[in-house]
Each structure stands twice: as C-alpha cells, then as structure tokens.
Amino acid sequence: MTNALERILAQSTEDAQRLGTEYMPREVKQQPGAWHSACEFIISKQTEIAKILDKCEQIILSGAGTSDYVGRSVETLLRHRLGKDVKSKPSTDLVTDPEGLFPKKPFALISFARSGNSPEGNAAFNLANQLRPEYAHHIVVTCNPDGELARLAKESPTPSLLLLMPPETNDKALAMTSSYSSMVVAAQGFAYPGEPDLYKSMVEKLAQGAENFLATTPDVLNELAGEGFARAVFLGSNSLFGAAWEGHLKVQEMTSGKVICKAESMLGLRHGPMAVIHDDTLVVYFLSSDPYVLQYDLDLMREVKAKGIGHKTVAICQKGTPQIRELADVILESNTQLPDDVLPPMFILPAQLLALFKSLSFGLRPDAPSAGGVINRVVQGVQIYPY
C-alpha cells in the first residue's frame, strides 16, 4: 500500500510539471541517501577541517534564512564536542554590525549556503577578510560549485576550505529541504575529529530514523494538512530550537504565508509568545530525549493542554511515552536512540512533509509556491554598501 508521498512521487512527469511537484517531493525523499554521501565526503576532509578549527579560538556559524538555521541546528553540538566558543550569527547581522561581531582573535567563519549567491553571505565573507585579515579563517559549506561563495573560498587571501555538498542537494525547488539537512549532517561531522566511525554510525542511525518517518508519517500529515489551521507554532530546546526555526519557515514559505508561523523555545513560549496560540493554531513540539530537558517540555505540554488552547498538538519524538501520548493529539516517532544534539536533520522531515501537503491543500505549486514572486529561490533586491 502506498502512502501520500509515494502517490505524489508516482505521478507522471507531465502531471508533476503541471502541479508543481517535480522537485520538492523528490528532494524530501532523497535525504537519507544524501546524508550518507555527505558523511563520506566530510570524513575524507576531517584532517583539513580540524587543521583550521584547531587554530581558532572562536567559531562563527553563519548563513541567511534556512542557511542560518543550519548553524543554529549544530551550534550546541559543536560547543559541547569541541569545547570552543561557538556562536551562530546570521550573515544578515554580520553585514550590518561587522565591527562588533567579528572578534579580534583567531576565528573560523563557517558559511552555509545552498546557491552561494546570497548577497549577505558573500558580503560577510568579504568583510571578515577586510576587517580581520590577520584573524579570519573560513570553511564554506555549499551545495553549488558554481556559486559566488565557492569562488570566494577558492580565491580567499586568508585560510579557506571549500566543502561542496553532493550535487543532488542543490535543491531546485524554492524551499531548501535536502540542502538544509545535508549541510547540518556535514557540519555535525566537524564535531567528531578523529572519530569517523562514531560519526558514520550516528549518520546511519539518523538515516534509519528518517526512513521510518518517510514510511509512517505521510498519511497522518496529509490528513492533518487538510484541516483548517491558519497558524503554526514550532517549539524546541537547544539544537531542536534550530529545527523549530526551520520548521516554522518551511510551512510559512510553502503556503505563501497563508499559514503564519512562529518558532520559539519551550521555556520562551510563556514569556509572551503564547498569545499567538488561538483555536486555529497548530502546536508542534520537537521533544527532547534528555530526561532533564524533557521535564520542561512536558510541563509546557501540560500547560497548553490545561488551557485548552490550539487547534491540535503534534509531538515529534524518538519514542512516544505514556506521558507524551496523554498530552499530544498526534505522535510522530522515529524509533531511534540518539542524543538531542544530532536530531535536527531527522526531526525536520515531518515538518517538511507537513509543508508539502499544506501547500497542496491550498492549491499551490510546492516547487514554486510564491506565485506572485514575493520570495525567490535566491534572495533578490539586496544592495551591499562599502564599509
């Protein structure tokens, strides 16, 4: 028996082109395989990566939009594993406050980009070299060998390493899906210098969990997408807050803003943002498997349930416990046993699928949902000024 995703993938080429489903569904489906390719590539580059990171006192993770959320999704893992000062700073902030945000000590600017043609990402790269030529080191993680950022990395006067993701991750659809998760998996490899087997084992388990989500969740999410929610709130802690940011953007951009979305931390929600949860709001929890953190997650779930707010609640987790089942309307389980710090690329799959099905429910074209051209695959209209 096929599920809702497989039925889309089985469409004829003509139907897929007509409905705007030629690329995005396949780019979601291909992710586990792309992760294996990214992992093998990063293992081959671990010595070069470590050579740069070992020289640096601070690591800055940067990108714009989804590429920023790549950094947010690996910041906690890199900090815990490398024992270094790791900060995620969007390139949009680095461009407007370069003097304040680039440190005056050896640092690595790790730039993430699908196309490598983002004006802010490329400007941040150049500003680091302009303002801190004696301190700047670069690692560029991009899906496009022909992008401007790849060229900058090759020609940089300061130490620079270019890491090209598997070609299939240069997503052709507007929304970043396999590009996001594959860059996260690649950057996770930076946290395992000299431990390729441990890293590879972790990626294999992530891929297994992702395959489970792809097999078991599409019909549930397709049905949920047909319901009348007009808002969605995505919640997570630490690394899973990075996944929450990406989840909120996927649903919002894939529905061309017809569903207004918000991302917040589990504990941050009470401090005002809970006001956005109305009767038409879907609440999505990215649940921790850390017993300490999970206590806070469950407390918030109890509060939302007790207040009777929201349309429905969805729990994305590794294993649904009786407590979770009591507090959430929909439970999506990966059936894995992995630390929270590595979960974002796997946990984002249900959000991507929800975005796909919700886009279709509105009669939009998932490959290009912004019919009026309000948003584009590569950001437009940005003027970069001399500093």
N, C-alpha and C positions, 0 to 999 in steps of 0.2 A: 504494500500500500504506500502510495506516495504522500508526501506532506506538501504544505502550501508553498514552500520554497522550491521543492523539486518540480512542482507543476509549473512554476514560472520558468525554471531552467529548461523545461521540456518544450517550451514554445518554439514555433518556427522562427527562423531569422526575420522573416517579414513581420510577424506579429510582435516580436521583441523590438524591432525598429519602430513600429507604429506606436507601441505602448510606452516606449522609453525604458525598456528593461533589458537592453542589450548588454550593458556592462555592470551596473551596480550589483545585481544579484550574484553574478559570477565572481565579482571581486570580494563579496562577502564569503562565498562558498570556498574560495581558494586559500583562505587564510592559513589553515593548519599546515598545508604544504609549503606555503611561502615562508612560514616560520622556520621550518627545517632548513630551507635554503639559506635564510638569513643567519641562522645559528652556525652552520658550517662555515660561512664566509667570515663571521666575526671570530670564530676560533682560529682561523688562518691568519687573522690580523691582531691577535691578542698581545703579542710581543710589542708591536708598533703602538698599539693603544696604551699599554702600560708605560712605555717609554715616555710618552707625552704626559700622562696623568701623574706619573711619579715626580715630575719636575714642578708640578703646580701646587700651590697652597690652597687655591680656591677653584671650584668648578662651577661654571655658569651654564645652565641648560636653557636654550632659547629657541624660539620659533614664534609664529603668529597663528592664532586660531587653533586648529587641531594640532599643528606642529608645536605650539606652546603646551598643549595638553599632553603631548608625548613627554616633555620634560617633567611636567607635574606628576606624571604616572610613574616615573623612575627615580624621582628625587629622593624619596625615603629609602629605597633600596640602595642607591649609591652611597648615601650618607652612612647608613648602617654598615655596609660591607667594606667600604673604602676608608672609613674613619676620617674623611676630609670635610671641609666646609663646602657643602653643595647647595646651591640656590637655583631655583627656577625663576627666570626673569624673561617675560615676553619680549621679543625684538621690538615690539611697538613701544615698550618702556625704555629699552636701551637707546632707541633713536632720540627720544625726547629728553633723556637725562643721562647721556653717556658719561659725563664727567663724574656724576655721583655714583653710577652703578658699576663702572669698570674699576676694579681695585688697583692699588699701586703696589702690587706684589705679583709674583708669577701666578697666572691663572689660565685655565683652559676654557675657551668659549666653545661649547658643543652646540652646533647649529643643526636643527632638524628642519627638513623641507621636502615636500613631495616634488614640486616642479623646480625648486631652486630659483624661481623668478619673482619671489616676493620682494617688493622694494625695501621693506623694513628689514627683512632678514639679511639682505645683501648689504644694506647700509650699516647695520650693526657690525657685520664682519669688517667692513672698511673702517668704521670708527674705532674699533678695538686696535687695529693696526696704526691708525692715525694718532690716537691719543696715548696708547700704551705699547709702542713698538718694542720696548725692552722687556715687557712682561707677557705679552699676548702669545698664546698657543691655541691652535684651532683643531677641532675634529668636526668634520662636516659629514652628516648622515643624510643622504638624499636619494630619492628614487629616480632622478633624471640625470643621466650622464651629460646631457646637452644643456643643462640649465646654467644660468649665470653664476650661481653659488658654486657649482662644480668647477667652473673656470677660475673663480676667485681662489678656491682651495688649491688648485694646481699652481697658480702663479703667485701665491702669497709670499711676501718677503720674510714673514715670521713663520715659525714651525707650524706645519699644517698637514693633516692627514685626511684624505678623502675616502669615505666609505660609501660605496654605491650599493643600494639595495637590489634584490632580484628584479629584473626588468618588469615582471608582471605586477609588481607593487606600485608602479607609476599609474595609479588608477585613472581610467579615462572618464569615469562618471564625475559629476560635480563634487559629490561628497567623498571625503577621504575615509576609506574603510581598511583595506589591506595595507595601505601605506602607513596609517596610524599604528596598527597593531604590529606590523613588521618592524617599524622603527623602534617601538617600545621593546620588542624582543631583542633587537640588535643592541640597544643601549643597556638592557639588562646584562648582556654579556660583558660589559665593562666592569661589572661588579664581581666577576669571577676570574681575576687574573691568575694564571697558572692552575686553574681548576676546570679544564674544558669538559671533563666527564660529568662533573656536577652540573655545569651549565646545560650541557646537552640533555641530561636526564630531566632537568626541570622543563626544558622546552618540549620534550617528548610528552611529559605529563600535561602540559598546557594544551598541546595539540589534541591529546586524547579527550580532555575536557571540552575543548571547542567542538570536536566531532560529536560529542554527546549532546551539546546544546543544538547543533545543527540538525541532529536527528530527532530530538524530542520536543523542541520548543516552537517550531514554526506554526503549527496549527493553533496552539494556545495564543500565540502573539497575534496571529492573523485575526482570530476571533476578538481579541482584546482591541485591536486597531479599529474594528468595526463599531466599537462603542463610542458614545458621544463625548468623550473628554476633550476639552479645549485648552487645557493646561497640563503640564507635567513637571514634577519636581524630582530631581535625581540627587540622591544623598549617599555619602560615603565618608570614611575617615582615612587620613594618611594617604597611602598610594591609591586607595579606592576613591578618594576625593578627586584624583586626576581622571579616573574613569567616569565619575559623575559629571565632570565638566564636559568630557567628550560625549557622553550620552545625551546631555541636555542640548548640545549643539546639533547632534545628528538628527534628533526628532524635530527640532525647530527649523533647520535649514531644509530638511527633506519634505517638510509640509509647507514650505514657503511662508513660514510664520503663522500659518493657520492654527498651529498649536504653539502657544507661548510657553517657553520652558525656563527653568531655573536650576542651577546647581548650588548645593550648599553642603557644608559638613554636618555630620549628625548632631554634634553639640551646638553648632552655629545656628541651626534652624530655629531654635526657641527665641533667639535674640532679635526678633522682628520678622525675619523672612517667613515664618509660619503663617503670616497673614495672607500669603498668596494661595494657600490651600483652601479652595472652595469646593462646592459639590461637583464641579466639572473638572477637578484636578486629579490626575493620576500621580500617585506617590510611588517612586521606585527606590528601593533600598539596595545598595551594594553592601552586603553583610560581611563583617569580619569573621574570621575563624579563630582569631586570637581571643581566648576566654576573657581576658581583661577588657579589650575593646568591645567585645560583643555585649558585655553588660550595659554599656552606654547605648548601643544600637537597640537592644531590647527595651530599655527604658523609654526611648523615643517612640518605638513602635507601640508600646502600651499607651503612651500619652495620646498619640494620634488616634488609636482605636477608641480610647475612652472618650475623647472629644467628639467622636463620630464625624470627623472631617475627611474630605477627599472623596473622589469617585470610587477608586479601588486602590489597594496597596499591592505592590509586586515585590517579592523578595528574591534577589539573585544571590545564590549562596553555593557553597560546595556541598553541603549536606543539610537538608531540612530537618530540624529537631522538632519535638512536640511543641516547644515554646514558639518557634517560628511559625509552625503550622497554625497555631492558635491565633497569631497576631497578623498574618498576611492573607490576603484573598487569593493571590496567585504565587506559587512557589516554583522557581526555576533552579534546578540543581545540576551542577557539573559532575558530581560524584568523583571528586578528586581530593587529594590531601596535600595542599601546597601552602606555603606561607603567604600572608596577605600581600607582602611587598611585590610579589610576582604576578598577581591575579589580573591586573587591568586588561591585558590583551585578550584574555579569555572571557572575562566578565562583560566586556563591551559587546560581544556578539548578540545577546538578546536585545540590547538597545538598538543595534544596527538593524536587526530584523524588524523590530517594532517600527523603526523609522521607515523602512521599506514598505511595510504593509499599510502604515498610516498614510503614506504618500499616495499609494494606490487607491486607498479608500476615498480620497479627495479627488480622484480622477487626474492626479498629477503624473508627470513623467519622471520616475525616480532617477534616471540618468541626468536629467536637467530640470529639476522641479521649479526653479525660479523662472517662470515663463516670461516675466517682464524684464529679466536681466538685472534684477536688483543685486543679486550676488552672482559671482562668476567663479569658475574653476581656479583661476589665478586672479588675485585681487587687482582692481584697476582704480585709477584716479588718485593715486598717492604721489605727491610731489616731495622729493627728498631735497632738502636745502643744505648748503655748505655749513659746516660747523666751525 
